[in-house]
Amino acid sequence: MLENNKLNSIFLGVCLFLGLSSLGYLLGDAAIKFKEYERTVTVKGLSEREYEADIVIWPIQFTAASNDLGEMYRSIDSNTEKIHSFLEKAGISNDEITFSSPAITDKSAQQYGNQARAEFRYTASQTVTVYSKNIKVVRGVMETMSDLGKQGIVFTAGNYQSQTEYIFTRLNEVKPEMIEEATRKAREVAEKFALDSKSTLGKIRTASQGQFSISARDKNNPHIKKVRVVSTVAYYLSD
C-alpha cells in the first residue's frame, strides 16, 4: 500500500513537470512569435523651407549730451523731428513710426569718491521705432542712415534695445504642407530600409510631430527665415 502511494506520487510529479515544461515552451514560442510580429523601424523625416519675414521692428536709438537740461531737450526734439522727416520722405508712413520718452541721466548725481567730473552733466537716449510690413523699403532706408549721421545725430548700436527684429507670422499657413512633406520623407526612408532588409513595410505603429523652429537663414540675411520641422514615425515590418 505504501509502495503504491509512493509510485503514484512519483507519477504525479512527473506529469506535473512535463505539463509545466510544455506550458513554458508554448508560452516562450508565443512570445517569440509576438516579438517577431512587433518588428518595427523608426525613421525621421525633415521638412525645411525658407520664407521672407512679414514684419520688421526697427528701433533707431540716438543719444544727446549737454550741461544745460533745456538745451538737451531741444536737441532731442530736433533730432527726433529730423529722423521722422527722413523716414517719411523715404517711403515709411507716419503710422509706422512711434517715439519713446527720452531716458535722462544726471551725471552729477552719480559722482562717487574721487572720480573725474563728467564733461557733460546730462545725457539722454531716445528711440524712434519703425514697425512695418514693407520690409524692402525699410531695409533700403537702413542703408542710407549715414545721411542722418552727417547731420550730427549720434546713433547707438550693438545693444539689445537697438537690435532690429524680423518676424514671420504665416506659420499656420505653411504647417500642413510641411508636415505632409516631413511624413512623406520619413516613409521614403522606411521603404528604403525595408527594401534593404528584404522586409515589407506595414502600417504606422506610432507617429510624432516635432516642434516647428524658425531662425534666420544667416547673420547677413536675418529677414529670410528658415522654417524647420521633423516628424518621427515608427512602421511595422514583416517578412
C-alpha positions in Angstrom: 0.0 0.0 0.0 2.8 2.4 0.9 4.7 1.4 -2.2 1.6 2.2 -4.4 1.3 5.7 -2.8 4.9 6.4 -3.5 4.6 5.3 -7.1 1.5 7.5 -7.5 3.4 10.5 -6.1 6.3 10.0 -8.4 3.9 9.6 -11.4 2.0 12.8 -10.4 5.3 14.7 -10.1 6.5 13.6 -13.5 3.2 14.6 -15.1 3.3 18.0 -13.4 6.9 18.6 -14.5 6.0 17.6 -18.1 2.9 19.8 -18.0 4.8 22.9 -16.8 7.6 22.3 -19.3 5.1 22.1 -22.2 3.4 25.3 -20.9 6.7 27.1 -20.7 7.6 26.0 -24.2 4.3 27.2 -25.6 4.5 30.5 -23.9 8.0 31.0 -25.0 7.1 30.2 -28.6 4.2 32.6 -28.4 6.4 35.3 -27.1 8.9 34.8 -29.9 6.2 34.9 -32.5 4.7 38.0 -30.8 8.2 39.7 -30.8 8.6 38.9 -34.5 5.2 40.4 -35.2 6.3 43.5 -33.3 9.3 44.2 -35.6 9.4 47.9 -36.3 11.6 50.5 -37.8 11.6 54.1 -36.6 12.6 56.9 -39.0 12.6 60.7 -39.2 11.5 62.9 -42.0 12.7 66.5 -42.3 10.9 69.5 -44.0 12.9 72.7 -44.2 11.9 75.8 -46.2 12.8 79.4 -46.5 10.4 82.4 -46.4 10.7 86.1 -46.2 9.7 87.7 -42.9 6.4 89.6 -42.8 7.2 92.3 -40.2 10.2 94.3 -39.3 10.7 96.1 -36.0 13.5 98.6 -36.3 14.4 100.7 -33.2 16.5 103.8 -34.1 18.3 104.8 -30.9 20.3 108.0 -30.6 21.9 110.0 -27.8 22.5 113.6 -26.8 24.5 115.3 -24.1 24.7 118.8 -22.6 25.3 120.7 -19.4 22.0 122.6 -19.9 18.9 120.4 -19.5 16.7 122.7 -21.6 19.2 122.7 -24.4 19.5 118.9 -24.3 15.7 118.5 -24.6 15.7 120.9 -27.6 18.4 118.8 -29.2 16.4 115.6 -28.7 13.3 117.1 -30.2 15.2 118.5 -33.2 16.9 115.1 -33.9 13.6 113.2 -33.5 12.0 115.5 -36.0 14.9 115.1 -38.4 14.6 111.3 -38.2 10.8 111.4 -38.6 11.0 113.6 -41.7 13.8 111.5 -43.1 11.8 108.3 -42.7 8.6 109.7 -44.3 10.5 111.0 -47.3 12.0 107.6 -47.7 8.5 106.0 -48.0 7.7 104.9 -44.4 4.3 106.1 -43.4 3.6 108.1 -40.3 1.5 105.3 -38.7 4.5 103.0 -38.8 6.7 105.3 -36.7 6.5 105.7 -32.9 8.6 107.5 -30.3 9.6 106.6 -26.8 10.1 109.0 -23.9 13.7 110.1 -23.6 15.8 108.5 -20.8 17.7 111.2 -19.0 20.8 110.7 -16.8 22.2 113.4 -14.5 25.9 112.6 -14.2 26.4 115.0 -11.2 24.1 112.8 -9.2 26.3 109.8 -9.9 29.7 111.2 -8.8 31.4 109.0 -6.2 34.7 109.4 -4.4 37.5 110.9 -6.5 36.0 110.2 -9.9 36.7 112.8 -12.5 34.0 115.2 -13.3 32.0 114.3 -16.4 32.3 116.6 -19.4 28.5 116.8 -19.8 26.2 116.8 -16.8 23.2 115.5 -18.7 22.9 112.7 -21.2 19.8 111.3 -22.8 18.8 108.5 -25.2 15.8 108.5 -27.4 14.3 105.7 -29.5 12.3 106.0 -32.7 10.8 102.7 -33.7 9.6 101.6 -37.1 7.0 98.8 -37.2 6.3 97.9 -40.8 5.3 95.1 -43.2 7.1 96.8 -46.0 10.5 95.2 -45.3 12.1 96.0 -48.6 11.5 99.7 -48.1 12.7 99.6 -44.6 15.9 97.8 -45.5 16.6 100.3 -48.2 16.3 103.1 -45.7 18.7 101.4 -43.3 21.4 101.6 -45.9 21.1 105.4 -46.1 21.2 106.2 -42.4 24.7 107.6 -42.7 23.0 110.7 -44.3 21.4 111.4 -40.9 24.6 110.8 -39.1 26.2 113.6 -41.2 23.6 116.0 -39.7 25.2 115.4 -36.2 22.9 112.7 -34.9 24.8 110.2 -32.7 23.2 106.7 -33.2 23.8 103.8 -30.8 24.2 100.3 -32.0 25.2 96.9 -30.6 23.0 96.8 -27.6 19.9 94.7 -27.2 17.5 97.7 -27.3 18.6 98.8 -30.8 18.6 95.4 -32.5 16.3 95.0 -35.5 13.8 92.2 -35.3 12.2 90.3 -38.2 9.0 88.3 -37.6 7.5 85.5 -39.7 3.7 85.3 -39.0 2.5 82.8 -41.6 3.5 79.6 -39.8 -0.1 78.3 -39.7 -0.4 78.7 -43.4 2.7 76.6 -44.2 2.3 73.9 -41.5 0.1 71.4 -43.4 2.3 71.2 -46.4 5.5 70.9 -44.3 4.0 68.2 -42.1 2.9 66.3 -45.2 6.4 66.6 -46.7 8.1 65.5 -43.5 5.9 62.5 -43.2 6.4 61.6 -46.9 10.2 61.8 -46.5 10.0 59.6 -43.4 8.1 56.9 -45.3 10.7 57.1 -48.2 13.4 56.3 -45.6 11.4 53.5 -44.1 10.7 52.0 -47.6 14.4 52.0 -48.4 15.2 50.3 -45.1 12.6 47.7 -45.7 13.9 47.0 -49.2 17.5 46.7 -47.9 16.4 44.3 -45.1 14.2 42.3 -47.5 11.1 43.1 -45.4 7.7 44.5 -46.2 6.7 47.9 -44.8 3.5 47.7 -42.8 1.2 50.3 -41.2 2.2 53.1 -38.9 2.7 52.0 -35.3 3.4 55.4 -33.8 4.0 58.9 -35.1 5.0 62.2 -33.5 5.5 65.6 -34.9 8.4 67.7 -33.6 8.0 71.4 -32.9 8.5 73.9 -35.6 11.5 76.1 -35.4 12.0 79.5 -37.0 15.5 81.0 -37.3 17.4 83.5 -39.5 19.0 81.9 -42.6 22.3 83.6 -41.7 23.7 86.7 -40.0 23.7 88.7 -43.2 20.1 87.9 -44.1 18.0 88.0 -40.9 14.9 88.9 -42.9 14.9 85.5 -44.6 13.6 82.9 -42.2 14.4 79.2 -42.2 11.4 77.1 -41.0 12.1 73.5 -39.9 10.1 70.6 -38.6 11.0 66.9 -38.1 8.4 64.1 -37.9 9.2 60.8 -36.2 7.3 57.7 -37.5 7.5 54.0 -36.5 6.4 51.4 -39.0 5.6 47.7 -38.7 7.9 45.3 -40.6 7.0 41.9 -41.9 8.8 39.2 -43.9 
